[in-house]
Amino acid sequence: MHPQKPNGGAAVRRRAPQAAALAALTALALAAGGCGSADHVEAGGFQPAASATPSPGVASPSATPTPPSSPSPHPSAGSGGTSPHPSAPSDHGSKQPSPSKRPSTVTGDTYGLPPAGPLAEPNDGRAHTAKLEKGTKAVALTFDDGPDAATTVEILDILQKEKVKATFFVVGTQVKKHPEVMRRIVDEGHALGNHTTNHPDLSKRGRTKILQEIKDNDTLIQKAVGITPTMFRPPYGATSAELKSILSQGSRTEVLWNVDTRDWAGTSVKTMRANVAEHTKPGSVILMHSFGSKLHTAELLPLIIEDLKAKGYRFVTPDQLG
């Protein structure tokens, strides 16, 4: 053994911040598995937020959901279940590039999309959708986190057979992979909503990151189907004053939910069906997912459509509800 040099403790202390930064990055990489990662994918396509508290109607199937004005972060992915990714340290322990080597434009994503800026005006016309009279026996079926080539397609087949319209809140990483499914959603008369590009917890992000997440997905959706959606749903239902301000300035509508099927958790069809039957009322917005590894949504959907039709409910989009 060699005797420790007098300055050894100082060297360890100097290395500690770098080690901590590396550990944070490693944790971030694992949490980011989400969509498309066989090792880390969960429920609605994204890992659940470990520290998030339940938002409307998710505490348990027996809890009566009430739609608060500012719900707390949702543990599901998109509420669909991606973990809120911790902010990466600004200094990763390596030298920053010299000014001459810095990129002239920082896009904040991996697709070469334009940098964040003011949101474009929506062009889907839904900002002027006529509202149904309050109390009308109508519900909105909504699906987060897709599209994909399996569950989303099954859901579309069922909706087509039942002649029911729904709303799909899509994630940019999936839009990029499945533009043909996006075209089918629009061609068959369903509504689209923006659900961010990478499914982060926006309540923990600043203005620039929020704008980037929405704007990049706008670009991907526009490229796929020529639409910039009016409706926006924050992952986990995690909102903030900053997000609300951005959406308002961009003529966007924040759409949450008040009935959670908990399909993101791999809940049984029997339990989900009972949950929907118990908690649905006129004006309900029902949360489901169209991408993920634990979903029994395609088995559930025809059953709840049958149940709700038998009770006299109409199926509309969230922007139609009074």
GIMOCOR-V909697 format. One record per pair of residues at least 24 apart in sequence whose C-alpha atoms are under 6 Angstrom apart, sorted by the first residue. I is the first residue (numbers start at 0). J is the second residue. D is the distance in whole Angstrom. If there is no record, write none. Layout:
I;J;D  I;J;D
This chain:
17;92;5  20;91;6  41;292;6  42;263;4  42;264;6  42;291;5  42;292;5  42;293;5  43;76;5  43;79;4  43;80;6  43;263;5  43;288;5  43;290;5  43;291;4  44;290;5  44;291;4  45;76;5  45;80;5  45;81;4  46;80;5  46;81;4  46;82;5  47;74;5  47;75;5  47;76;6  47;80;4  47;81;5  47;82;5  48;74;5  48;81;6  48;82;4  48;83;5  55;257;5  56;257;6  56;258;5  56;259;6  57;259;6  60;274;5  64;257;6  66;257;5  71;237;6  72;235;5  72;236;5  72;237;4  73;235;4  73;236;6  75;235;6  75;263;6  77;143;6  77;234;4  77;235;5  78;234;5  78;235;3  78;236;6  79;263;6  83;199;5  83;200;5  115;210;6  115;211;5  118;249;5  121;227;5  121;228;5  121;229;5  122;227;5  123;226;6  123;228;6  130;319;5  130;320;6  130;321;5  131;319;6  131;320;6  131;321;5  132;321;6  133;321;5  134;281;6  135;281;6  136;281;5  136;312;5  137;281;5  137;282;6  137;312;5  137;313;4  137;314;6  138;282;5  138;283;5  138;284;6  138;314;5  139;284;5  139;314;6  139;315;5  139;316;5  139;317;5  140;165;5  140;285;5  141;165;6  141;166;5  141;167;6  141;285;6  141;286;5  141;287;6  142;167;5  142;287;5  142;288;4  142;289;6  143;168;5  143;288;5  143;289;6  144;169;5  144;170;5  144;290;6  145;169;5  145;173;6  145;289;5  145;290;5  146;173;6  147;290;6  150;289;5  150;290;6  151;289;5  154;297;6  164;189;5  165;189;5  166;190;5  166;191;6  167;191;5  167;192;6  168;192;4  168;193;5  168;194;5  169;193;6  169;194;5  170;194;5  170;195;5  170;196;5  171;196;4  171;216;5  172;196;6  178;223;5  182;224;6  192;228;5  192;230;5  192;231;5  193;231;5  194;232;5  194;233;6  198;234;6  200;234;6  202;237;6  202;238;5  202;239;5  256;284;5  257;284;6  258;285;5  259;285;6  259;286;5  262;294;6  265;293;5  265;294;5  268;299;6  282;320;6
